[in-house]
Amino acid sequence: MRFEILGRRSLWRSTLASAAVGIALLAVTTPLFAQKARNPSWVFEAFAARKDPLDSPLFGGIGISKYHRMLGLRLRGAGHFDGGSTETVCGQFGCQAPSTVKLTAWAADADLILEPLRVIPILRSLLLGFSPYGFVGIGEYGQRVDAGPDSNITTLSYGAGVHHDLIGPLGIQAEARYRQPLDGSGEFAPVVREKLVYSIGLRVGFGGKKSKSTKTTPTTTKTPSKTPPATYPPPRGVSEASVTRFASTVLDLAESYIDKPYSYGGASPYGGFDGAGFVQYVFARAGVRLPRTARQISSVGETVSLRVGSLRPGDLLFFANDGSNVDHVAIYAGHERFIHSSASGGGVRYDVLGEGDRGRWFAEHLVTACRISGGDTTQPTTQDPSGNKSLDPPDVAPTAPRAPR
Protein backbone atom coordinates (compact mmCIF):
# COMPACT_ATOMS: atom_id res chain seq x y z
CA MET A 1 0.00 0.00 0.00
CA ARG A 2 2.79 2.41 0.87
CA PHE A 3 4.44 1.69 -2.51
CA GLU A 4 1.19 2.47 -4.38
CA ILE A 5 0.72 5.80 -2.55
CA LEU A 6 4.29 6.83 -3.26
CA GLY A 7 3.85 5.85 -6.91
CA ARG A 8 0.76 8.04 -7.22
CA ARG A 9 2.53 10.98 -5.59
CA SER A 10 5.43 10.59 -8.03
CA LEU A 11 2.99 10.51 -10.97
CA TRP A 12 1.29 13.72 -9.81
CA ARG A 13 4.65 15.44 -9.27
CA SER A 14 5.83 14.50 -12.77
CA THR A 15 2.51 15.57 -14.32
CA LEU A 16 2.60 18.99 -12.64
CA ALA A 17 6.27 19.47 -13.51
CA SER A 18 5.69 18.70 -17.22
CA ALA A 19 2.64 20.96 -17.41
CA ALA A 20 4.50 23.78 -15.64
CA VAL A 21 7.35 23.61 -18.16
CA GLY A 22 4.93 23.94 -21.10
CA ILE A 23 3.03 26.85 -19.53
CA ALA A 24 6.24 28.66 -18.61
CA LEU A 25 7.64 28.34 -22.12
CA LEU A 26 4.40 29.71 -23.61
CA ALA A 27 4.30 32.61 -21.13
CA VAL A 28 7.89 33.59 -21.95
CA THR A 29 7.66 33.33 -25.73
CA THR A 30 4.10 34.49 -26.47
CA PRO A 31 4.89 38.26 -26.11
CA LEU A 32 7.69 37.83 -28.67
CA PHE A 33 5.39 36.47 -31.37
CA ALA A 34 1.93 37.81 -30.51
CA GLN A 35 1.42 39.85 -33.66
CA LYS A 36 -2.00 39.96 -35.27
CA ALA A 37 -1.85 37.94 -38.49
CA ARG A 38 -4.92 37.04 -40.54
CA ASN A 39 -3.41 33.85 -41.95
CA PRO A 40 -0.01 33.45 -40.25
CA SER A 41 2.89 31.83 -42.05
CA TRP A 42 4.62 30.91 -38.75
CA VAL A 43 3.00 29.16 -35.79
CA PHE A 44 4.52 28.65 -32.35
CA GLU A 45 2.91 26.10 -30.00
CA ALA A 46 3.21 24.82 -26.45
CA PHE A 47 1.52 21.52 -25.72
CA ALA A 48 1.05 18.58 -23.36
CA ALA A 49 1.02 15.01 -24.72
CA ARG A 50 0.27 11.57 -23.33
CA LYS A 51 -0.29 8.01 -24.53
CA ASP A 52 -3.61 6.22 -24.02
CA PRO A 53 -2.80 4.46 -20.70
CA LEU A 54 -3.50 6.84 -17.83
CA ASP A 55 -0.32 5.86 -16.01
CA SER A 56 1.89 6.72 -19.02
CA PRO A 57 4.19 9.75 -18.64
CA LEU A 58 2.86 13.22 -19.47
CA PHE A 59 5.07 15.15 -21.89
CA GLY A 60 5.38 18.92 -22.09
CA GLY A 61 6.83 20.47 -25.22
CA ILE A 62 7.05 23.22 -27.80
CA GLY A 63 6.94 23.36 -31.59
CA ILE A 64 7.45 25.76 -34.47
CA SER A 65 5.79 25.51 -37.91
CA LYS A 66 6.33 27.27 -41.23
CA TYR A 67 3.45 27.30 -43.72
CA HIS A 68 3.17 28.00 -47.43
CA ARG A 69 -0.49 28.06 -48.42
CA MET A 70 -1.87 24.67 -47.29
CA LEU A 71 1.47 22.92 -46.65
CA GLY A 72 3.56 23.26 -43.50
CA LEU A 73 6.81 21.97 -41.99
CA ARG A 74 6.85 21.54 -38.21
CA LEU A 75 9.60 20.80 -35.70
CA ARG A 76 8.53 19.57 -32.26
CA GLY A 77 10.31 18.62 -29.08
CA ALA A 78 8.88 17.30 -25.78
CA GLY A 79 10.09 15.82 -22.53
CA HIS A 80 8.82 14.13 -19.38
CA PHE A 81 10.27 15.45 -16.13
CA ASP A 82 10.17 13.26 -13.03
CA GLY A 83 10.00 14.67 -9.56
CA GLY A 84 13.01 12.59 -8.59
CA SER A 85 13.59 10.70 -5.35
CA THR A 86 15.21 11.14 -1.97
CA GLU A 87 16.67 7.63 -1.85
CA THR A 88 19.54 5.91 -3.58
CA VAL A 89 18.26 3.56 -6.31
CA CYS A 90 20.32 0.49 -7.24
CA GLY A 91 19.82 -1.81 -10.18
CA GLN A 92 21.57 -4.11 -12.61
CA PHE A 93 23.71 -1.29 -14.00
CA GLY A 94 24.72 0.25 -10.68
CA CYS A 95 23.34 2.76 -8.20
CA GLN A 96 21.87 6.22 -8.78
CA ALA A 97 22.20 8.95 -6.17
CA PRO A 98 19.16 10.91 -4.86
CA SER A 99 17.98 13.56 -7.30
CA THR A 100 15.41 16.32 -7.73
CA VAL A 101 13.74 16.98 -11.09
CA LYS A 102 15.15 14.93 -13.96
CA LEU A 103 14.38 14.22 -17.61
CA THR A 104 13.18 10.60 -17.91
CA ALA A 105 11.73 10.52 -21.45
CA TRP A 106 11.84 12.68 -24.55
CA ALA A 107 10.54 12.88 -28.11
CA ALA A 108 11.46 14.95 -31.16
CA ASP A 109 9.64 15.00 -34.50
CA ALA A 110 9.83 16.67 -37.91
CA ASP A 111 6.39 16.67 -39.57
CA LEU A 112 5.00 17.55 -42.99
CA ILE A 113 1.51 19.04 -42.52
CA LEU A 114 -1.39 19.32 -44.95
CA GLU A 115 -4.12 21.80 -43.90
CA PRO A 116 -6.45 22.42 -46.89
CA LEU A 117 -8.79 24.93 -45.23
CA ARG A 118 -5.98 27.42 -44.51
CA VAL A 119 -6.53 28.89 -47.99
CA ILE A 120 -10.35 28.67 -47.96
CA PRO A 121 -11.67 30.72 -45.00
CA ILE A 122 -15.29 30.33 -46.13
CA LEU A 123 -15.11 26.55 -45.78
CA ARG A 124 -13.58 26.97 -42.30
CA SER A 125 -16.70 28.87 -41.31
CA LEU A 126 -18.79 25.78 -42.19
CA LEU A 127 -16.94 24.03 -39.34
CA LEU A 128 -17.52 27.01 -36.98
CA GLY A 129 -13.93 28.14 -37.35
CA PHE A 130 -12.25 24.74 -36.84
CA SER A 131 -9.51 23.81 -39.32
CA PRO A 132 -8.54 20.09 -39.56
CA TYR A 133 -5.13 18.92 -40.73
CA GLY A 134 -3.14 15.75 -41.29
CA PHE A 135 0.58 15.09 -40.93
CA VAL A 136 3.33 12.53 -41.40
CA GLY A 137 6.75 12.70 -39.79
CA ILE A 138 9.94 11.07 -38.59
CA GLY A 139 11.48 11.44 -35.16
CA GLU A 140 13.26 10.06 -32.11
CA TYR A 141 11.77 8.66 -28.91
CA GLY A 142 13.93 8.01 -25.87
CA GLN A 143 13.63 6.78 -22.28
CA ARG A 144 15.96 6.84 -19.30
CA VAL A 145 15.55 3.95 -16.87
CA ASP A 146 16.61 4.38 -13.23
CA ALA A 147 20.18 3.17 -12.82
CA GLY A 148 20.12 1.98 -16.45
CA PRO A 149 21.25 3.11 -19.91
CA ASP A 150 19.31 5.50 -22.13
CA SER A 151 17.27 4.06 -25.01
CA ASN A 152 16.60 5.87 -28.31
CA ILE A 153 14.25 4.63 -31.04
CA THR A 154 13.81 6.18 -34.49
CA THR A 155 10.09 6.36 -35.26
CA LEU A 156 7.78 6.96 -38.20
CA SER A 157 4.49 8.62 -37.28
CA TYR A 158 1.36 10.06 -38.80
CA GLY A 159 -1.87 11.48 -37.48
CA ALA A 160 -4.50 14.19 -37.63
CA GLY A 161 -5.57 17.20 -35.63
CA VAL A 162 -7.69 20.32 -35.57
CA HIS A 163 -7.14 23.89 -34.43
CA HIS A 164 -9.37 26.86 -33.69
CA ASP A 165 -8.46 30.53 -33.41
CA LEU A 166 -9.50 32.22 -30.15
CA ILE A 167 -8.52 35.89 -29.85
CA GLY A 168 -6.21 37.61 -32.32
CA PRO A 169 -3.21 35.35 -33.00
CA LEU A 170 -3.94 32.98 -30.07
CA GLY A 171 -5.61 29.61 -30.70
CA ILE A 172 -5.98 26.06 -29.40
CA GLN A 173 -5.27 22.72 -31.05
CA ALA A 174 -5.66 18.99 -30.40
CA GLU A 175 -4.23 16.04 -32.30
CA ALA A 176 -3.53 12.31 -32.22
CA ARG A 177 -0.28 10.74 -33.44
CA TYR A 178 0.33 7.07 -34.31
CA ARG A 179 3.97 6.32 -33.57
CA GLN A 180 5.75 3.20 -34.88
CA PRO A 181 9.43 2.19 -34.61
CA LEU A 182 11.10 2.59 -37.98
CA ASP A 183 12.63 -0.90 -37.84
CA GLY A 184 9.15 -2.41 -37.42
CA SER A 185 9.97 -4.20 -34.19
CA GLY A 186 7.20 -2.50 -32.23
CA GLU A 187 8.93 -3.43 -28.96
CA PHE A 188 8.15 -0.28 -27.02
CA ALA A 189 4.40 -0.42 -27.84
CA PRO A 190 3.16 -3.99 -28.33
CA VAL A 191 -0.51 -2.92 -28.10
CA VAL A 192 -1.83 -0.83 -31.00
CA ARG A 193 -3.60 1.75 -28.83
CA GLU A 194 -0.41 2.32 -26.87
CA LYS A 195 1.18 3.68 -30.05
CA LEU A 196 -1.34 6.54 -30.09
CA VAL A 197 -0.14 9.80 -28.54
CA TYR A 198 -2.72 12.50 -27.79
CA SER A 199 -1.81 16.14 -27.35
CA ILE A 200 -3.53 19.44 -26.64
CA GLY A 201 -1.96 22.87 -26.60
CA LEU A 202 -1.99 26.60 -27.24
CA ARG A 203 -0.68 28.17 -30.46
CA VAL A 204 0.37 31.66 -31.50
CA GLY A 205 0.45 32.74 -35.15
CA PHE A 206 2.73 35.44 -36.48
CA GLY A 207 4.31 36.69 -39.69
CA GLY A 208 1.31 37.04 -42.03
CA LYS A 209 1.49 37.42 -45.79
CA LYS A 210 3.47 40.28 -47.29
CA SER A 211 2.05 42.29 -50.11
CA LYS A 212 3.24 41.44 -53.61
CA SER A 213 5.11 44.17 -55.43
CA THR A 214 4.38 45.12 -59.03
CA LYS A 215 5.89 47.71 -61.30
CA THR A 216 2.48 49.03 -62.28
CA THR A 217 1.28 49.51 -58.71
CA PRO A 218 1.21 53.21 -57.85
CA THR A 219 2.12 54.61 -54.49
CA THR A 220 -0.96 55.11 -52.34
CA THR A 221 -1.46 57.68 -49.63
CA LYS A 222 -3.01 57.15 -46.24
CA THR A 223 -6.81 57.11 -46.37
CA PRO A 224 -8.49 59.51 -43.95
CA SER A 225 -10.65 58.32 -41.08
CA LYS A 226 -13.89 56.48 -41.82
CA THR A 227 -16.91 58.54 -42.82
CA PRO A 228 -20.02 57.96 -40.65
CA PRO A 229 -22.50 55.73 -42.51
CA ALA A 230 -25.30 58.31 -41.88
CA THR A 231 -23.73 60.59 -44.50
CA TYR A 232 -24.87 58.23 -47.26
CA PRO A 233 -28.21 56.72 -48.29
CA PRO A 234 -30.30 54.79 -47.54
CA PRO A 235 -32.46 56.21 -44.74
CA ARG A 236 -33.53 53.93 -41.92
CA GLY A 237 -36.71 51.90 -42.15
CA VAL A 238 -36.14 50.56 -45.67
CA SER A 239 -38.38 47.56 -46.44
CA GLU A 240 -37.03 44.12 -47.29
CA ALA A 241 -38.73 44.22 -50.69
CA SER A 242 -36.98 47.51 -51.45
CA VAL A 243 -33.60 46.02 -50.52
CA THR A 244 -34.21 43.03 -52.81
CA ARG A 245 -35.28 45.22 -55.72
CA PHE A 246 -32.26 47.46 -55.29
CA ALA A 247 -29.86 44.46 -55.23
CA SER A 248 -31.47 43.06 -58.39
CA THR A 249 -31.09 46.43 -60.13
CA VAL A 250 -27.42 46.66 -59.14
CA LEU A 251 -26.63 43.15 -60.39
CA ASP A 252 -28.45 43.69 -63.71
CA LEU A 253 -26.53 46.90 -64.27
CA ALA A 254 -23.22 45.29 -63.30
CA GLU A 255 -23.70 42.34 -65.65
CA SER A 256 -24.40 44.66 -68.56
CA TYR A 257 -20.74 45.72 -68.43
CA ILE A 258 -19.21 42.22 -68.61
CA ASP A 259 -16.00 42.24 -70.71
CA LYS A 260 -15.46 45.99 -70.37
CA PRO A 261 -11.66 46.41 -70.01
CA TYR A 262 -9.79 47.16 -66.81
CA SER A 263 -8.24 50.63 -66.69
CA TYR A 264 -6.34 52.01 -63.72
CA GLY A 265 -8.23 55.09 -62.58
CA GLY A 266 -11.12 54.31 -64.95
CA ALA A 267 -14.70 54.95 -63.86
CA SER A 268 -16.79 54.66 -67.04
CA PRO A 269 -17.62 52.01 -69.66
CA TYR A 270 -16.02 54.17 -72.37
CA GLY A 271 -12.47 54.13 -71.05
CA GLY A 272 -12.71 51.08 -68.78
CA PHE A 273 -13.01 50.58 -65.02
CA ASP A 274 -10.79 49.92 -62.09
CA GLY A 275 -12.29 47.99 -59.15
CA ALA A 276 -13.78 50.88 -57.16
CA GLY A 277 -14.61 52.87 -60.31
CA PHE A 278 -16.80 50.01 -61.54
CA VAL A 279 -18.74 49.73 -58.27
CA GLN A 280 -19.09 53.50 -57.98
CA TYR A 281 -20.44 53.78 -61.55
CA VAL A 282 -22.95 50.91 -61.15
CA PHE A 283 -24.31 52.23 -57.84
CA ALA A 284 -24.53 55.76 -59.25
CA ARG A 285 -26.76 54.45 -62.05
CA ALA A 286 -28.89 52.80 -59.35
CA GLY A 287 -29.22 56.16 -57.58
CA VAL A 288 -26.56 55.91 -54.86
CA ARG A 289 -23.36 57.91 -55.03
CA LEU A 290 -20.38 56.23 -53.35
CA PRO A 291 -16.82 57.38 -52.58
CA ARG A 292 -14.05 56.77 -55.11
CA THR A 293 -11.82 54.17 -53.44
CA ALA A 294 -12.49 50.70 -52.04
CA ARG A 295 -11.27 51.73 -48.59
CA GLN A 296 -13.70 54.67 -48.51
CA ILE A 297 -16.59 52.57 -49.80
CA SER A 298 -15.96 50.01 -47.04
CA SER A 299 -16.74 52.68 -44.44
CA VAL A 300 -20.35 53.18 -45.59
CA GLY A 301 -23.40 50.96 -45.44
CA GLU A 302 -24.06 48.15 -42.96
CA THR A 303 -21.20 45.78 -42.12
CA VAL A 304 -22.02 42.14 -42.97
CA SER A 305 -20.49 39.03 -41.39
CA LEU A 306 -18.38 36.79 -43.64
CA ARG A 307 -19.88 33.64 -42.13
CA VAL A 308 -21.68 31.31 -44.51
CA GLY A 309 -25.30 32.36 -44.95
CA SER A 310 -24.75 36.01 -44.01
CA LEU A 311 -23.96 37.38 -47.47
CA ARG A 312 -26.76 38.28 -49.89
CA PRO A 313 -26.69 39.19 -53.58
CA GLY A 314 -25.86 42.87 -53.99
CA ASP A 315 -23.54 43.01 -50.97
CA LEU A 316 -20.08 44.50 -51.47
CA LEU A 317 -16.98 42.38 -50.85
CA PHE A 318 -13.67 44.04 -49.95
CA PHE A 319 -10.25 42.50 -50.58
CA ALA A 320 -6.67 43.42 -49.66
CA ASN A 321 -3.51 42.62 -51.61
CA ASP A 322 -1.56 42.52 -48.34
CA GLY A 323 -4.30 40.77 -46.37
CA SER A 324 -5.27 43.77 -44.21
CA ASN A 325 -5.52 47.12 -46.06
CA VAL A 326 -8.61 47.23 -48.28
CA ASP A 327 -7.77 48.10 -51.90
CA HIS A 328 -10.30 46.21 -54.08
CA VAL A 329 -14.10 45.89 -54.10
CA ALA A 330 -16.57 43.56 -55.85
CA ILE A 331 -20.33 42.95 -55.93
CA TYR A 332 -21.55 39.64 -54.51
CA ALA A 333 -23.90 37.74 -56.85
CA GLY A 334 -24.76 34.72 -54.68
CA HIS A 335 -23.47 31.11 -54.53
CA GLU A 336 -19.90 32.36 -53.90
CA ARG A 337 -19.87 34.25 -57.25
CA PHE A 338 -18.98 37.92 -57.48
CA ILE A 339 -18.64 40.44 -60.30
CA HIS A 340 -15.89 43.06 -60.45
CA SER A 341 -13.42 44.86 -62.65
CA SER A 342 -10.11 43.13 -62.06
CA ALA A 343 -6.63 43.96 -63.35
CA SER A 344 -5.61 40.30 -63.15
CA GLY A 345 -8.83 39.32 -64.93
CA GLY A 346 -8.48 41.88 -67.71
CA GLY A 347 -11.74 43.70 -66.99
CA VAL A 348 -15.29 43.17 -65.75
CA ARG A 349 -15.93 39.47 -65.08
CA TYR A 350 -17.35 36.93 -62.66
CA ASP A 351 -15.13 34.99 -60.27
CA VAL A 352 -15.97 32.32 -57.67
CA LEU A 353 -14.61 32.36 -54.12
CA GLY A 354 -12.48 29.29 -53.45
CA GLU A 355 -12.60 27.93 -57.02
CA GLY A 356 -9.19 27.31 -58.59
CA ASP A 357 -6.01 29.21 -57.77
CA ARG A 358 -7.67 32.50 -58.61
CA GLY A 359 -10.76 31.88 -56.48
CA ARG A 360 -8.63 30.69 -53.56
CA TRP A 361 -6.58 33.89 -53.75
CA PHE A 362 -9.70 36.03 -53.46
CA ALA A 363 -11.10 33.86 -50.64
CA GLU A 364 -7.83 34.19 -48.75
CA HIS A 365 -7.66 37.98 -49.25
CA LEU A 366 -11.31 38.71 -48.43
CA VAL A 367 -11.30 41.20 -45.54
CA THR A 368 -14.83 42.48 -44.93
CA ALA A 369 -18.26 43.04 -46.51
CA CYS A 370 -21.05 45.61 -46.33
CA ARG A 371 -24.64 46.09 -47.51
CA ILE A 372 -26.00 49.25 -49.12
CA SER A 373 -29.76 48.91 -49.57
CA GLY A 374 -30.32 52.03 -51.68
CA GLY A 375 -33.49 53.22 -49.97
CA ASP A 376 -35.62 55.57 -52.04
CA THR A 377 -33.46 55.89 -55.17
CA THR A 378 -35.27 59.08 -56.19
CA GLN A 379 -33.71 60.96 -53.26
CA PRO A 380 -30.77 63.24 -54.03
CA THR A 381 -27.43 61.65 -53.27
CA THR A 382 -24.52 63.20 -51.45
CA GLN A 383 -20.97 63.89 -52.53
CA ASP A 384 -17.98 62.15 -51.00
CA PRO A 385 -17.03 64.57 -48.18
CA SER A 386 -13.46 63.34 -47.83
CA GLY A 387 -12.27 64.71 -51.16
CA ASN A 388 -9.50 62.08 -51.20
CA LYS A 389 -8.57 61.13 -54.76
CA SER A 390 -5.98 58.45 -54.00
CA LEU A 391 -6.71 55.46 -56.24
CA ASP A 392 -6.55 51.74 -55.50
CA PRO A 393 -3.66 49.65 -56.86
CA PRO A 394 -4.47 46.77 -59.24
CA ASP A 395 -5.17 43.41 -57.64
CA VAL A 396 -2.41 40.81 -57.84
CA ALA A 397 -4.52 37.64 -58.03
CA PRO A 398 -3.47 34.82 -60.40
CA THR A 399 -4.12 35.90 -63.99
CA ALA A 400 -7.33 34.68 -65.60
CA PRO A 401 -7.16 33.65 -69.31
CA ARG A 402 -10.74 34.73 -70.01
CA ALA A 403 -13.87 35.87 -68.20
CA PRO A 404 -16.31 33.04 -67.31
CA ARG A 405 -20.02 33.62 -67.89
N, C-alpha and C positions, 0 to 999 in steps of 0.2 A: 504493500500500500504506500509506504513512504517513497519507494522508487517511482510509482505512478504519479504521485503528487509533484515530486521534483521534476519529472519529465514534462508535465503540463506547465509548470512554472517556466522551464527552459523554453518551451514552445512559445509561450506568450512573450517572453523577453525577446526572443529572436524575431517574432512577428512585429512587435513594436519598434525594434531597432531598424528593421528593413523599411517599414513604412516611414519612419522618421527621416531616414536618409533620402528617400524619394521626395518627401515634402520639402525638406531643406534645400535640396538641389533645385526644385522648381521655384521656391521663394527667392533664391539667390539669382537665378538666371532669367526669370520672367521679366523684371524691369529692363533687362538689356535688349529684349526682343519684342516687347509689347508695343508694336507699331500696328496701326489699323491698316489691314490689307484685305481688299475685297476677295481676292482669290490668291492666297499667298503661295510663293514659289518655294519657300523654306518653312519647315515645321519642326519645332522643338517639342519634345514630349517627356514627361516624367510619369512612370507607371509602376504598378505592383502586379506581380505575376505568380501563379501557383498552379501545380498540377491538380488533377481531379481528387486524389486522396486528401482528406482534410488534415492529415498529419504530415503532409509533404511540406518542405520548406517554402516560405514566402520570400520571393525575390523583389527587390526594389531596384529600379534602373532608370536610365535616360536614353533618349534616342534623338537623332537628327535626320531629317528627310529633305531631299531636293526633288522638286517636281518640274516636269515639262509637260504642259497640257495634262493628259490623263495618266502619264507614266511617272513613277517616282523611284528613287534609290534611297534606301534607308539603312543607317548604321545604328545598331542597338547594343547596349551593354547592361548587364544586371548582375547583382550579387545577393547572396544570403549571408547575413551577419548573425552569428550566434552570440548569446549573452556571455559565453565562457563558463568557467567553473572555478571553484576555490580549492579544488583538490587536485593532487597529482594523478594523472591517468596513465596507466601502463598497459601495453599490449604487445603483440607479436614483434613489432618493430621498435620497441623501446618505450621509454616513459616521456610524458609531456608535462611540463611544469604548469602550475595554475596560471590562468589567463583571464583577461577581461573580454572585450568584444573582439571577435575574430571572424574572418571571411572563411566560410565553410563550403560554399558552392558558388559557381559563377556561370554565366552564359554570355556569348557574344554572337551576333548575327548580322549578316549583310543580306538585305531583302530587295527584290525587285517588286514594285507595287503597281497594280493596275486599278485605277479608280475612274470609271467612265463618266460619272456624273459631275466630276470637277468642271468639265467644260460645258455642261448643260444645266444651268441653274434652275430652269423651269421644271425639269424632271425631278430635281432634288425636292422641289416644293411639293410634288406628289407624295413624297415620303415624309412630309412635315419637316423638312430640313435635314433629314438623315442621309448620309452619303456612304453606301457600302463599298468595300474594296476587297480585292484578293491579293495574295502575295506568295512568292516562293523565294527561298533563301538557303544559304549555307552558313554554318557557324561552328562554334566550339562550345562544348558543355563539360564542366569540370567539377569534381568533388574532392574535398579534403577530409579524410577519415582521421579520427583521433588517434594519435600515435602511429599513423600509417602514412604511406606515400600518397601524393596527389594523383588523381586520374583525370585524363582529358580525352574526350571523344569528339571526333569530327562528325557533324550531323547535317542531314538534308531535311528541310522543313518546308511546309506550306500551310496556308490557312486563309482565313477570311475575317473581316472585321467591319465595323461601322463607326462613323464619327458624326458629331453634331456640334455646330457652332453655338456658343452661349452668348457672350457679350463681347463685341468688338473682335479682337483676335483670339480670344480664349474659347476653348471648346473641350469636349470630353470624347473619349473613344473607348471601345471594348473590342477584343478580338480573341480568337482561338487559334492556336498553332499546333500542328501535328509534327512532332519531332522524331526522326528515325536515324539511328547510326548509319553513317555512310557506307560502312563495310557490310551492313545487312545483318549483323549479329543479333541486334536487338537485346543485348544482355542487360542494359540498364533499365529497360522497360518491357518486361515480358508480356504484360497485359496491354491490349490495344488502348484502352481508355487512359492508361497511365502515361501514354505518349502525348496526350493532349495537354497543352499548357494554356491556361486562361489568363488574360490580363485586362486591366482597366486603368485608365490614367487621364491626366490632363494634358492638353496640347496648346501651343501658342504659335500662331502663324505670323510670318513677317516677310518682308521683301516682295511686295506685289509686283505686277507687271509694269514694265517701263514703256513709255510711249515710243512708237516707231517713228523714226525720222524720215522725212521725204523732202526732196529738193523743191517740190512745188508747194510745200506747206508754208504759208506766210506766218510771220510773227504776230501773235495775238496779244492784245492788251487785257489787263484785268477788268472783268465785268463788274459794274457797280452793284450795290446791294440790291436784293430782290425787291421788286415792285409789289405792293399789296394787291392781292387778287381783286379787291373791290374796285380797282381802277378800270377794270375791263368787264365787258358783258360776260355772262348773262346776269340779269337781276335774279334775286332769290325767288323761290316759289315757282320755278319752271316745271311744267308737267312732264311726266314720263313720255307721253306721246310726242311732245315737242322735242325732247331730247333724241328720241328715235328718228324722227323726221329729219332733224338737223344732221345726225350722223349719216343717214342715208344720202342726204344732199352732198355732204362733204366727200363721201366715198365715190359717188357718181362723178363729181367734178374732178376728183383726183385721177380716176381711171381714164378720163377723157384725154389726159396728157401723157399716157403711156408712150414710151420711146422718145419723148422729148429729151434732147441732149443735156448732159451735165455741163454747167458753166460756173466756174468760181465767181461768186458775187452776183450771179444771175438771179432774177426774180420775175421772169416773164416767159411765156411760151415762145416768144419770138427770138430771144437770144439764148434761151436755156435757163435752167434752174440750178442753184446749189440746194443743199438739204433744207435749210431754214427758209430760203426764198420760195421754194416750192410750197411748203406748208403755209407760209404767210399769204401767198397768192391765192391758194385754194380757199382758205378761210375768209379772205377778203371778198371773194366772189360769193361766199355763203353769208356775208353780212357782218363778219367779225374781223376787226383789224387787230393783228398781233404784232409784237415786237419783231425785230429783224434777225436776231440770232437765236440759236437753239437754247443757249443758257438763259436768255431773257424770256423766251417762251415758256421754259420750264417753271418759271416763277408765277405764272398765272393759271387760272382754272383750279380745279379740285384735284389734289393728289390722289392717285389710285395705287393700291397695293399690286405688287408683281406676282402675288400668289395665283395659282391656277384657279380660274373661275372669276377672278376680279376684273379682268380686262373686258371691255366691250368694243364692238366695232365703232370707229370714230375717235377712240382715245389716241392720245399722242404718246409715242415711245421716245425716250431720250437715251442716247448712247454716248460713250466717251472713248476716244482713241487710247487714252492712258488709263482707263478703268475708273476714273473718278471725276474728271472735269468735263461736264456736258459740252459736246461740240457737234452733235448731229441729232436730227429729229425725223421721225417717220409717223405715218398714220396707220394705226392698227385696223386690219380688215376682218379679223376673226380667224379661228382655227390656226393660230400661230402665224398667219400671213400678215405682211405689212407692205405698204406702198410708200416709196420715197424716191428722191432724186439722189443718186449715189455716184460719187466719183469712181469708185471701184467697179460699179455696175454700168458705167457709161451713160447714165441718165435715169429717167423715171421708169421704175420697174417694181415688180413684186419680189419679195424674198420671204423665206420661211424660217422662223426661229428654230435653231437646232438641226436644220437639214443640210447635210454636207458641210464641207469646211467653211464655206461662206456663212451658212446659217448658224453654225456653232460659234463663229467669231462674233456675230451680232448678239447671240444669246449670252455669251460670256461678257460682252461689253455693254449690256443693257443696264442702265443706272436707275432710272425712275420713269414714272408715267403720270399723265394728268388727263383730266376730262374737261372739255369746254363745250357746254351744252348749246350755246348760241342764243338762247332766250328768244325774245321777239326780234327777228332779224331786220325788222323795219326801223328799229331804233338807230339813231346816229351812233357811230362808233367813235372811239377816242384814239388819239395819237399816242405813240410810245413816248412817255414822259422822260425817259432816260436820255434820249438823244445820242446813245452810244452807237457808232457805226462800225465797230470792230466786227469782222466777218469770221465765220467758222472755217477751220481748215478742212480739206477733203478727208473723207474717211479712208482708212487704210486696211479695209477688209480684203480677203482674197478676191482676186479679180474674177468677174463673171463673164463668160464668153458671150452670152446673149440674155435678154430679159425674158423670163418665163411668163406665160399668160395664165 
